[in-house]
């Protein structure tokens, strides 16, 4: 069985995920804050035009750790693009941040 989280210990030559070990020295991943989500989105606005296109969203979801960033970019556009112009502008960014925050991405260590 393949585990996708960070592993702290080796037990019986098999990798065991941290949450099964119940040890104090095992770090618990923290959910990203809305502020951190905004920072990641702003970082991926590569042309600094204040709107996020599909390619920029895909890159942001890749950094967040989405398994299929293109799928998440499509879903994010569908969820937050109120005027259906194919980009996320400043007025729609709050909805996108809420969408991403509710997905529960964790801080990478």
CORGISUL-V310555 format. One record per helix or strand. SS is the DSSP state (@ for helix, = for strand). FROM is the first residue (numbers start at 1). TO is the last residue. Records with the same first field share a line. If there is no record, write none. Layout:
SS = FROM-TO, FROM-TO
This chain:
= = 7-11, 14-17, 31-31, 52-52, 88-88, 106-106
@ = 18-21, 34-43, 54-64, 69-80, 90-103
